[in-house]
Amino acid sequence: MAYTLGEAAKATGKSKTTIAKSIKTGRVSALKNDDGSYLIDPSELHRVYPMASASQSLPLQQDTPVHTKVETEISAKIRELEGVLYATQQRLADRDEQLAHLRDDRDREVGHLRKDLERWQQQAQALLTDQRAKIALEPPRRRWWPWR
């Protein structure tokens, strides 16, 4: 089975122009029909140009409208989900930032409360010490009722 110029181009992965130039220069021998088309022997063609990979030599299949519609819907859904994911990541980052600020505020407040507590403890200790000293210096009180 001989190749036409288009089939030869697909079989080798070259352009029709390249195959036609090879025939005109004599690198590849081919028969010319009365209508001007060429018939190229496969062994002669592949002697000069190796066979293309299977993906290149097979004609491209046209997607059916159903496949195209499904692929379009899937692509749209993927883009939608990517948008949702991005928005969720942004909200999460914002919440992390808010949480960090809240922790800083809490730590500052705890520090202030600790200082206040220490100051109150010192004040209470000073008052207690003053009371003890005052009691130790005062003479005992006389009772009104002697038997008590």
Summary of the structure (lengths in Angstrom):
residues: 148
radius of gyration: 48.4
end to end distance: 138.9
largest distance: 153.7
contacts: 304
relative contact order: 0.07
helix: 69%
strand: 5%
